[in-house]
Amino acid sequence: MAKDDALIPVEFRTGQGGVNIGSDADFIPGPVDDNGEEQFLNELLNDNYSVAEKALRLMYHNMRGQLFWDGNKRTATLVANKLMIDNSAGLINVPLDLWPEWNKLISQYYLTNEMDSLLSWTYDNAIQGITI
């Protein structure tokens, strides 16, 4: 997703990363733990959550974890939407006019690691499908 943007494309981040979350604040994630990420993914995919909730949890976990040097939100959204599409569950897409509210919610999630309100908001506002 960030082939020409990333410091080291296609590899997990091995140093310090960070995300500016507004008003002079940065979120600094911990180091990437390959084994921990694999365990998280296996547990999530084998859990009893709906496909949409699995996709959202995966997307936000990967965004917050800043697994790569660049392109984390793009990559996390692509992976989550692959899961959604494969299971005919629609698409995750935050409409542009809702970005200010979404940015506030995701910044809170970065700071607290509490995603319930973000999951609920995204489910209500950013999952799009087809109506026949």
N, C-alpha and C positions, 0 to 999 in steps of 0.2 A: 504493500500500500504506500510505502514511503521510500521506494527504491532510490530516488534521486534527492530525497530530503534528509534521510537519516545519516547519522555519523557512520554507523555500521549497519547496513541494511540486512534484514533477514535473520539477525541474531538477537537473542535476548540481551537486554541491558545488563551490563556488568559493572557499571559505576553508578554514581548518584544521578538521579533524574529529578524533575520537578515540574509542577504545573502552577501557573499563575492563576489564582482563584479570585482575583480582583482586590481592589483597595490595598495595594502593596502587600498582599498576603500570598504566600506560596505554600503548596502542599508538596512535601518531600516524602515520596514512598520509600519503603524499606527495600533492601536488596531483593532481586528476583531469585526465588528458590525453585529451580526446575522441578524437583521432586514434589514440592508442596503444590505447585501449579498442576502437575499431573494428577495428584491425589484429589485436589479440589475438583478438577474436571470430571474425573471418574465418579466421585461421590455425587456431584450435581446431576450428571446424566443418568445415574441410576436411582435418583430420588423420585418421589411420587409427585413432584411439582408438575403443573401443566407445561406443555411445550413453550407457551408464551412466557411463563415465569422462569423456566430454565434459561431461555434466551436472554431475558432481561437481567437475570442474576449474573449470567456469564458476561454479558456486555458491560455491566457496571463494575463487576469485579475486575475485568481486564482493563477498563479505563483507569480505575483507581490504582491498580497495581503498576501501571506504566511499565509494561513488560518489555517494550522496545524503546529505542532511542528517540523515535519520532513516529507519528502516524498512529498513535495508540487509540484515539477515539474512532478514527476511520477503520482501523483493523478490527476493533471490538464490535463496531456496528456491522461490518461485513460478515464476521463470523456469526453473530447473533441472527442476522437476517438469513444466512445460509440454513441455520437450524429451523427458522420459521418457515422458509420456503419449502424445505425438504418435507415438512410436516403439514403443509397447506394451512398454516396458521396466520397468514398475512405478512405484513412488513412492519418493521419498527422505523418510524420516520417522525422526528419532532418537527412540526410545522414552523416555518421561520418566524411567524408572529408570536409563537410561544417560547422562543429561545430565551428571552429575558427571565421568565419564570423557571424554565428548565435549568438555566445556568445557576440560579440561586439554589435550587434543589440539589444539583450535582455538587456544587461547592460545599453545601452542608454535609453531603454524604462523604466527600473527600475528608472533611475535618473530623467527622464523628464515626465513620464506618457504619452508620445506621442507614439502611436503604429502604425501609418499609414505606415511608411517605413517597420516596422517589419511584419505587416500583408501582405503587398505586396510581400516582400521577401519570406515569408513562403509560400504564395499561389503559387509563381513561382517555388520554390525549394523543398518544403517539403510535398506537397500533392501528394500521390501516389494512383492510382486506377488501374483498369484493362482495357485493350484494347481488344475488341473482333473482 
